[in-house]
């Protein structure tokens, strides 16, 4: 089903509402560079993780996956920082 079939519409906003909520209280963004999480700590490679995700998506009939949470992105790409 498409978004339109569900009467859902994506709307572009002029400013980020999260920034408005944070205001001046927002902590500074991290300055440290990302680093690759060593395979010995990650357990499996990025390629293996992505292939496992693809297999699961195929099994469920999914054509796309949105990975937006930063911890999920870091896990998928074996990065920390």
N, C-alpha and C positions, 0 to 999 in steps of 0.2 A: 504494500500500500504506500502511496505517496503522502507527503505532508498535506497537500491540497485535499486529498480524499478524506483526510481526518480533520479538515477545516483548521489546519495549523499553518500559520504564516510566519516566516522569519523576517524580522524587521531590523534594518540597520539603525544603530543609534549614533548620535553625534559624539557623545563622550562616554567613557567607561563608568558605569554606575558604581563599580567597586571602588574606583578612585575617589568618587564623591563621598562614599561612606567612610573610607579611611581618612580622608582629609589630611591634616598636618600630623596626625598620630601615626601615619604609616611608617613602619621601620624602614631603614635603608635597604636597598637591594643588596644581595651578597656580592662581594667583590672578588671572591676566590674563583679561580677557573674550574671548570668541570674536569674531572679526572675519570679515566676508564677504571671500572671496578675489575680487578684481576679475576681471571677465570677461576682461580682457586677459591675465591670468595663468592663469586657469582653462582658457581655451580654448573651453569651451562652457558654456551655462547649466545650472542645476539642472534645469530643465524638460526640456532636451534629453538630459541624462544619464539622468534617470528614464525618459523615453520609450524611450531605447535599451535600458535594462535591461528594461523591460516587453516590448519587441519580442523580445528574446533569450529571455525567460522564456516568452512565447507560443510561440516557435519550438521550444522544448524541452519544452513541455507542463507548465511549472511554474506552480503556483497561488500560491506564496509564496516569499519570499526573506528570509533572516535576515541582516541587516547588523549585525554586532556589533563587529568590530574598529574601533577608533577612527579609524585612518587611512582605512578604507573609508567610515565615516560622514562624515568630513570631506570626502572626495572627492565623495561623492554630493551633499552639501549646499553645496559650495564654501565651507566655513568653515575657519578656522585659528585657532590660539590655544592 
